[in-house]
Amino acid sequence: MFSTGQLIFALFFVISFTCIIVIMYRKDAQKHLIHYKGSYKILISFVLGLLALFLIKYFLH
């Protein structure tokens, strides 16, 4: 289905992309603490809202 060259390229791409993402995240980690303080509350409320919608659909169906 895939040639050996394509598989090698895909493997190299995934490893390179993951390494670059990790490096960039570590560089920006301090800025995230300053600019996005309290953002976990928004994430929790979003997840709870989705859970509430699924529960309403489950119980009213």
Secondary structure, DSSP 4 states (H G I P E B T S, - for coil): ---HHHHHHHHHHHHHHHHHHHHHHHHHHHHHHHHTTTHHHHHHHHHHHHHHHHHHHHHH-
